[in-house]
Structure formats: structure tokens, C-alpha cells
Amino acid sequence: MIEIDFPIEFLVKGTPVSLQAKRAEAREEWKEIVKAASTTAIETPHMVSDKILAVTIYYFPEEAMQGDIDNIVKPILDALNRHIYFDDNQVERLVVQKFEPDRVFEFQNVTQTLQDALEGKPPVLYIKISDNPHEELR
């Protein structure tokens, strides 16, 4: 088994399912989509990490987002339990932001994965997981 080499980045195509979604099946399907998307960033088979982590989630919706940004977080984090990390309580730092089409923002120091999200067709999520929860605080 191979240890995960952090940081990892990946994209999830589609509209995130809210924690408050009425259909439990929709939440479970979304978790499987997130988990499957993460496999592009890690080798298989891999060990589940026990490190303290930071997670960055950028959401690029097709139009103004319906609902609250905080409601999309828990299903995403839960999808990675026992796959990337043992439990989402290992996440010490969480950054979540939406970038709606009418709110232009210019990124600096863009990785190829983030560039793919910026140039791709929305809706898409960019997710980065790092084992350095203080990386952006310096």
C-alpha cells in the first residue's frame, strides 16, 4: 500500500448536493461521485491518512448558486472518510468559496488542476487536500 503524497488536487464535475437534500439517495450518489473523482489524484491501492489536514473547496457554479455554500461541505468531507482520511475530524483547516459567473476574480499562482477548473465548463468543484494546515497563513 502506498501513502498519499499531499497535497492532492482534483475536480468534481456537477452541482454539489446539499446536506439538506430531501433524498438521502441523492446525497449518497454525490458522495460516490466525489470519491470517484478523488481517485484521479491518488495512487491505488493507497493507505488512508492519519495526518492533520487542510481542505480547500472552490465551487464554480453555472449560474448564481441556489442555497447556502456551507450546506455543500459536509457531504464532500464525508465522501472522503475512510478513503483519503480516517475521519473528517482530521480536517483542521477548511476554506470554502464560490465563484459565481458574475463575480470575476483573478487567481495567482494557479496549478494545472485549478486552471482546468477555471477553463472548464461549470458547474465544477476544485478540491485540494494538504497535510500542511498552516500553508496559507504565512
Salt bridges, closest charged atoms under 4 A:
GLU25 OE1 - ARG23 NE 3.71
GLU28 OE2 - LYS31 NZ 3.27
GLU62 OE2 - LYS121 NZ 3.50
ASP78 OD1 - LYS74 NZ 3.13
ASP88 OD2 - LYS74 NZ 2.79
GLU92 OE2 - HIS134 NE2 3.89
GLU100 OE2 - LYS98 NZ 3.54
GLU100 OE1 - ARG103 NH1 2.97
ASP131 OD2 - LYS51 NZ 3.23
GLU135 OE1 - LYS128 NZ 3.59
GLU136 OE1 - ARG93 NH2 3.51
